[in-house]
Amino acid sequence: MTHLPPPSECANCGTDLSPGAKSCRECGADERTGWRDTNMYDGLDLPSEAWEDDTDVGPALSRELPWYWWTAGVAVLIGFIFVVLGLN
């Protein structure tokens, strides 16, 4: 059986491979599993936007408290003041 040299980049995960590598240090692909120039996902015609890292993942969480939390906080504070001063 002819041993093929490893490609410069792993076809499965994209990690750079050294010239004498026996297997990929990230995903474990090797000559036995097939040093191939393509992988099983090459013919799927996936949109290029699916691989962009700067996509918007949704709105950021607001650091502002809603009005009802402010109202609850003020009510608790007023209740605490009444208890401390003995005004009940």
Buried (B, 14 or more C-beta within 10 A) or exposed (E): EEEEEBBEEBBBEEEEBEEEBEBBEEBEBBBEEEBEEEBEEEEEEEEEEEEEEEEEEEEEEEEEEEEEEEEEEEEEEEEEEEEEEEEE
